[in-house]
Amino acid sequence: MVSCSMLEELKQDLITVSDLSTIFDLKVGYIYKMIHQKKIIYYKPFGKKVYFRLSEVVENLQNSKVDKDHSHQTIKDAADAYMMK
């Protein structure tokens, strides 16, 4: 059986699209774009309203670190591949 404290903890971790927009200063349209591209984990329990777990969003952000040389190397690799054609 689920206790009241467990339910309160679950409620505090659930946020809506507008909450996510406010917390991370993102446009609502961009959030829906990330949902469509499956770049963000979301829940739609009753087929209508979208929810997120704040802990999962924060974990996703922490795991998406990009090295400072990553973009330069990617561009260089693409240029090299193009020149080899």
C-alpha positions, 0 to 999 in steps of 0.5 A: 500500500502506498503511504501519504508521504510517498504520494506527496514525494511523487507529487513534488517531483512531477512537473508540467510543461509550463513548470519546466518552461519556467524552471529552465527558461525554455519556450513551451514550443521547444519543450514540445519539440523535444518531446516529439523528437524523444529527447526528453522523458515524459509521462502522459498518464491519461492521454492528455496532459504531459508531465515530467519528473524533475529528477529525471530532467535534471539527471538528463541535463547532467548526463548531456555534457559536451566537450569543448572540442567536440563541435570543432572535431565534428566539423573537421570530420565532416569536412574531411569526409566530404573532401575524400569523396 
